[in-house]
């Protein structure tokens, strides 16, 4: 692939449009599952755990989502048993990821076979190694931003590791691990723009977000309450967040609102754009799984305990330090506080 030629057609980065189009997937409609509560703590001495789910998000506040996950356990259960029972080439962990978020989950055209790389991809390999004993025992499925929850609910994937923010609303639809990254929403716009941040400078501007994202939910709520100018046009939503950068480059949008961690990576890809203003929310990424997959949630949380101590920093240095800075303290989530047994 001639990368320099491909990039020449769109402000030096035409490959963005190609990747964004190729990764679009048609998935089934959302199936809302009933909310249930956790049954019991795992039997730490035995191999199996009781089935159950995270507590319902009733009374939940997005500021305490890091406290709404199950205690770590290495015990197997029905979900993990089913994964291990797969035979032959199908004996893999099936994971929904992004394939065009630079340094998070993206296909590197400079590697043989355009291998998937990034911070999220490193975590997937660690989980696969723990469950199946092989870091490469993974089937990656590219999932659009707007289809992350349906992919889990419909059983197309075992989990989603795709810069997915834990929210109270999502906790009613899927289960989450403990947080593995801290970020916040920010504005991305051309360097020449008069936009200064998430403020009145967005009046009469077209702002692009991904459908089903926390960015869109925030803009919609703030425009209704008056924090965001009523004249701000937020109608432009796209299946994949990266599509917003393409619209910005084509002049079809004036700004993009997305997680600051993603925005920083996009600014690194295109020198004509930059972050405007400070982050205006606090959010946490988590691994999303199906409600009822209690044993899998607990296993992932056990992996994260070790990963935070041995692996997280190395992955950050490899993929994110160039865009977010060498000091990772602002990106490390607080220590999780696990749900107690009922």
C-alpha positions as CSV (number, residue, x, y, z in Angstrom):
1,X,0.0,0.0,0.0
2,X,1.4,3.4,-1.0
3,X,0.6,5.3,2.2
4,X,1.9,8.7,1.0
5,X,-0.2,8.6,-2.1
6,X,-3.3,7.5,-0.2
7,X,-2.9,10.4,2.2
8,X,-2.4,13.0,-0.4
9,X,-6.1,13.3,-1.3
10,X,-7.4,14.7,2.0
11,X,-5.1,17.3,3.7
12,X,-2.4,14.8,3.8
13,X,-4.5,12.0,5.5
14,X,-6.9,10.5,2.9
15,X,-6.4,7.0,4.5
16,X,-8.8,8.2,7.2
17,X,-11.8,8.1,4.9
18,X,-10.9,4.7,3.5
19,X,-10.5,3.1,6.9
20,X,-13.7,4.8,8.3
21,X,-15.7,3.4,5.4
22,X,-14.2,-0.1,5.5
23,X,-14.9,-0.6,9.3
24,X,-18.6,0.1,9.1
25,X,-20.6,-3.0,10.2
26,X,-24.2,-3.8,10.0
27,X,-25.3,-5.2,13.3
28,X,-28.7,-6.2,14.8
29,X,-31.0,-3.9,16.8
30,X,-30.5,-3.3,20.5
31,X,-32.2,-5.9,22.7
32,X,-32.8,-4.3,26.1
33,X,-32.2,-6.9,28.8
34,X,-33.9,-6.7,32.2
35,X,-31.8,-5.4,35.1
36,X,-30.9,-7.9,37.8
37,X,-28.8,-7.7,40.9
38,X,-25.7,-9.4,42.1
39,X,-26.3,-12.8,43.7
40,X,-23.3,-13.5,45.8
41,X,-19.5,-13.2,46.1
42,X,-17.4,-15.8,44.3
43,X,-16.2,-19.0,46.0
44,X,-12.6,-18.1,46.1
45,X,-11.6,-21.6,47.0
46,X,-13.5,-23.3,44.2
47,X,-13.4,-23.3,40.5
48,X,-16.9,-22.0,39.7
49,X,-18.8,-18.9,40.7
50,X,-22.5,-18.2,41.1
51,X,-24.3,-16.5,38.2
52,X,-25.5,-12.9,38.6
53,X,-24.9,-9.4,37.3
54,X,-23.8,-6.0,38.4
55,X,-26.4,-4.2,40.5
56,X,-28.9,-2.2,38.6
57,X,-28.0,1.4,38.0
58,X,-30.9,2.8,40.1
59,X,-29.7,5.7,42.0
60,X,-26.4,5.6,40.1
61,X,-24.4,8.7,39.6
62,X,-21.9,8.9,36.7
63,X,-19.4,10.2,39.2
64,X,-19.3,7.0,41.1
65,X,-19.3,4.4,38.3
66,X,-15.9,3.2,39.3
67,X,-17.6,1.7,42.4
68,X,-20.1,-0.3,40.4
69,X,-18.3,-3.5,39.4
70,X,-17.8,-7.0,40.8
71,X,-14.9,-8.1,43.0
72,X,-12.0,-9.8,41.1
73,X,-11.9,-13.6,41.0
74,X,-9.9,-16.2,39.1
75,X,-12.7,-18.8,39.3
76,X,-14.3,-20.1,36.1
77,X,-18.1,-20.0,35.5
78,X,-20.6,-20.7,32.7
79,X,-19.4,-17.8,30.4
80,X,-15.7,-18.7,30.6
81,X,-16.5,-22.4,30.3
82,X,-18.3,-21.7,27.0
83,X,-15.3,-19.7,25.7
84,X,-12.9,-22.5,26.6
85,X,-15.2,-25.1,25.1
86,X,-14.7,-23.6,21.6
87,X,-12.7,-26.0,19.5
88,X,-10.1,-25.6,16.7
89,X,-9.7,-22.3,15.1
90,X,-12.8,-21.0,16.9
91,X,-11.2,-21.4,20.4
92,X,-10.7,-17.7,20.7
93,X,-11.9,-14.8,22.7
94,X,-14.2,-12.7,20.5
95,X,-13.7,-9.0,21.1
96,X,-15.2,-5.9,19.6
97,X,-12.6,-3.2,18.9
98,X,-12.0,-0.2,16.9
99,X,-9.6,-0.5,13.9
100,X,-9.1,3.2,13.0
101,X,-8.5,5.0,16.3
102,X,-4.8,6.0,16.1
103,X,-2.8,4.5,19.0
104,X,-5.9,2.9,20.6
105,X,-7.1,0.3,18.1
106,X,-5.9,0.8,14.6
107,X,-4.4,-1.1,11.7
108,X,-0.8,-0.1,11.2
109,X,-0.2,0.0,7.4
110,X,3.5,-0.2,8.1
111,X,3.3,-3.7,9.5
112,X,2.9,-7.0,7.7
113,X,-0.8,-7.7,7.3
114,X,-1.7,-4.3,8.8
115,X,-1.8,-5.7,12.3
116,X,-4.1,-4.2,14.9
117,X,-2.2,-2.2,17.5
118,X,-2.8,0.2,20.3
119,X,-3.5,0.7,24.0
120,X,-6.9,-1.2,23.9
121,X,-5.4,-4.0,21.8
122,X,-2.6,-4.6,24.4
123,X,-5.3,-5.1,27.1
124,X,-7.2,-7.5,24.9
125,X,-4.1,-9.7,24.5
126,X,-3.6,-9.7,28.2
127,X,-7.2,-10.8,28.9
128,X,-6.9,-13.6,26.2
129,X,-3.6,-14.8,27.8
130,X,-5.3,-15.1,31.2
131,X,-8.4,-16.9,30.0
132,X,-7.1,-19.1,27.2
133,X,-3.3,-19.1,27.9
134,X,-2.5,-17.5,24.6
135,X,-2.3,-13.7,24.0
136,X,-3.0,-14.2,20.4
137,X,-6.1,-16.4,20.9
138,X,-8.4,-13.5,19.9
139,X,-10.9,-12.9,17.1
140,X,-11.1,-9.2,16.6
141,X,-14.4,-7.7,15.3
142,X,-14.5,-4.1,14.2
143,X,-17.5,-2.5,15.9
144,X,-18.8,1.0,15.1
145,X,-19.2,3.3,18.0
146,X,-23.0,3.2,17.7
147,X,-23.1,-0.6,17.7
148,X,-21.0,-1.5,20.8
149,X,-23.9,-2.4,23.1
150,X,-26.0,-4.3,20.4
151,X,-22.9,-6.4,19.6
152,X,-22.7,-7.4,23.2
153,X,-26.4,-8.0,23.8
154,X,-26.7,-10.0,20.6
155,X,-23.8,-12.3,21.4
156,X,-21.6,-11.3,18.5
157,X,-18.8,-10.6,20.8
158,X,-17.7,-11.8,24.3
159,X,-16.7,-8.2,25.2
160,X,-16.0,-4.8,23.8
161,X,-12.6,-3.1,24.5
162,X,-13.1,0.1,22.5
163,X,-12.6,3.3,24.5
164,X,-16.1,2.8,25.9
165,X,-17.1,5.1,28.8
166,X,-18.8,3.6,31.8
167,X,-22.1,5.4,32.4
168,X,-25.2,4.8,34.5
169,X,-27.4,4.4,31.4
170,X,-25.1,1.8,29.9
171,X,-24.9,-0.1,33.2
172,X,-28.6,-0.9,32.7
173,X,-27.8,-2.6,29.4
174,X,-24.3,-4.2,29.8
175,X,-21.9,-5.1,32.6
176,X,-18.6,-3.3,33.0
177,X,-15.2,-4.1,34.4
178,X,-13.4,-1.7,36.7
179,X,-12.1,1.4,34.9
180,X,-8.8,1.1,33.1
181,X,-8.5,4.7,31.8
182,X,-9.5,8.2,32.8
183,X,-10.4,10.9,30.3
184,X,-12.8,13.7,29.6
185,X,-14.7,15.3,26.7
186,X,-12.9,18.0,24.7
187,X,-13.3,20.1,21.6
188,X,-11.2,19.5,18.5
189,X,-11.2,22.1,15.7
190,X,-9.0,23.6,13.1
191,X,-6.1,25.7,14.4
192,X,-7.4,28.7,12.4
193,X,-10.9,28.4,14.0
194,X,-12.3,31.1,16.3
195,X,-13.6,28.3,18.6
196,X,-11.9,28.5,22.0
197,X,-13.4,25.5,23.7
198,X,-16.7,24.2,25.1
199,X,-18.2,27.6,25.5
200,X,-20.1,30.4,23.7
201,X,-17.7,30.2,20.7
202,X,-19.7,27.2,19.6
203,X,-22.7,29.4,18.8
204,X,-23.8,28.9,15.1
205,X,-21.2,26.1,14.7
206,X,-21.7,22.6,13.4
207,X,-20.4,20.1,15.9
208,X,-19.9,16.5,15.0
209,X,-20.2,13.5,17.4
210,X,-20.5,9.8,17.1
211,X,-24.0,8.3,17.4
212,X,-24.6,6.6,20.8
213,X,-21.5,8.4,22.3
214,X,-21.3,10.2,25.6
215,X,-20.3,13.3,23.7
216,X,-23.6,13.5,21.9
217,X,-25.5,12.9,25.1
218,X,-23.6,15.7,26.8
219,X,-24.1,18.2,24.0
220,X,-27.8,17.4,23.8
221,X,-28.3,17.8,27.5
222,X,-26.3,21.0,27.8
223,X,-28.1,22.6,24.8
224,X,-31.4,22.0,26.6
225,X,-30.2,23.5,29.8
226,X,-28.5,26.5,28.2
227,X,-24.9,25.7,29.0
228,X,-24.4,25.2,25.3
229,X,-25.7,27.9,22.9
230,X,-29.1,27.0,21.4
231,X,-27.7,27.9,18.0
232,X,-25.1,25.1,18.1
233,X,-25.9,22.6,15.5
234,X,-25.3,19.0,16.8
235,X,-27.3,17.2,14.1
236,X,-24.2,15.8,12.5
237,X,-23.7,12.3,14.0
238,X,-21.7,9.5,12.5
239,X,-21.4,5.7,13.1
240,X,-17.7,5.9,13.9
241,X,-16.0,8.8,15.8
242,X,-13.2,9.0,13.3
243,X,-15.8,9.9,10.6
244,X,-16.1,13.3,12.4
245,X,-12.4,14.0,11.7
246,X,-13.1,13.4,8.0
247,X,-16.1,15.8,8.1
248,X,-13.9,18.4,9.8
249,X,-11.2,18.0,7.1
250,X,-13.8,18.3,4.4
251,X,-15.3,21.5,5.9
252,X,-18.6,19.8,6.7
253,X,-18.2,20.3,10.4
254,X,-16.7,23.2,12.4
255,X,-15.7,21.1,15.4
256,X,-15.6,17.7,16.9
257,X,-16.4,16.7,20.5
258,X,-15.0,13.5,21.7
259,X,-12.9,12.0,24.5
260,X,-9.7,14.1,25.0
261,X,-7.6,10.9,24.7
262,X,-9.0,10.2,21.3
263,X,-8.9,13.9,20.2
264,X,-5.2,14.1,21.1
265,X,-4.5,11.1,18.8
266,X,-6.5,12.7,16.0
267,X,-4.6,16.0,16.4
268,X,-1.4,14.0,16.1
269,X,-2.6,12.6,12.8
270,X,-3.6,15.9,11.3
271,X,-1.4,19.0,12.1
272,X,-4.1,21.4,10.9
273,X,-6.3,20.7,13.9
274,X,-5.9,21.1,17.7
275,X,-7.6,20.6,21.0
276,X,-9.5,23.7,22.1
277,X,-9.9,24.4,25.8
278,X,-9.8,22.0,28.7
279,X,-11.7,18.8,29.3
280,X,-15.2,19.5,30.5
281,X,-16.2,16.1,31.9
282,X,-14.6,13.2,33.8
283,X,-15.1,9.8,32.3
284,X,-13.7,6.3,32.7
285,X,-13.2,3.6,30.1
286,X,-14.2,0.0,31.0
287,X,-14.4,-3.4,29.4
288,X,-18.0,-4.0,28.5
289,X,-19.6,-7.5,28.7
290,X,-23.1,-9.0,28.7
291,X,-25.2,-8.7,31.7
292,X,-25.2,-12.1,33.5
293,X,-21.6,-12.8,32.5
294,X,-20.6,-12.5,36.2
295,X,-17.6,-14.9,36.0
296,X,-16.2,-13.1,33.0
297,X,-16.6,-9.6,34.7
298,X,-14.8,-10.9,37.8
299,X,-12.0,-12.5,35.7
300,X,-11.4,-9.3,33.7
301,X,-11.3,-7.4,37.0
302,X,-8.6,-9.8,38.3
303,X,-6.6,-9.2,35.1
304,X,-6.9,-5.5,35.6
305,X,-5.6,-5.6,39.1
306,X,-2.4,-7.2,37.8
307,X,-2.4,-5.1,34.6
308,X,-2.5,-1.8,36.5
309,X,0.7,-2.8,38.3
310,X,2.4,-4.6,35.5
311,X,1.7,-3.6,31.9
312,X,-0.5,-0.5,32.0
313,X,2.5,1.9,32.2
314,X,4.4,0.1,29.5
315,X,1.4,0.3,27.1
316,X,0.9,4.0,28.0
317,X,4.5,4.8,27.2
318,X,4.3,2.9,23.9
319,X,1.1,4.3,22.6
320,X,-0.1,7.4,24.4
321,X,2.8,9.3,25.9
322,X,3.6,11.0,22.6
323,X,0.1,12.5,22.5
324,X,-0.9,12.8,26.2
325,X,2.4,13.5,27.8
326,X,5.0,11.4,29.7
327,X,3.2,11.8,33.0
328,X,0.2,9.3,33.1
329,X,-1.2,10.4,36.4
330,X,-4.1,12.3,34.8
331,X,-5.1,9.2,32.8
332,X,-4.9,6.5,35.6
333,X,-8.3,5.8,37.0
334,X,-8.8,5.7,40.8
335,X,-8.5,2.4,42.6
336,X,-11.9,0.5,42.0
337,X,-14.3,0.1,44.8
338,X,-16.2,-3.2,44.3
339,X,-19.8,-3.9,44.9
340,X,-20.4,-5.8,48.2
341,X,-22.4,-9.0,48.2
342,X,-26.2,-8.7,48.7
